[in-house]
């Protein structure tokens, strides 16, 4: 299990969710993405379990529980502040909005 979150994305989550250093955010599979009705990433401030996969960026721990690893494994989450846009890419899943 592995995923990458850019510094820009972590900073944006930190600002928008009013997170401080040491906080943790769960990334999970969400059904009903914007305009697609497909899949997307949900976020929630929670405490990681001992079995969750964790990545720390900008002082915040981002984690994925076992049941959502199928979707997030290999994913890169980036953010472009100039256009206020999150980009989710996963080479293991051809279409992250409508995975097969």
Helices and strands as residue ranges (DSSP letters): E 4-5, H 7-16, E 24-31, E 39-45, E 53-57, E 60-64, G 66-68, H 69-72, E 75-80, E 85-90
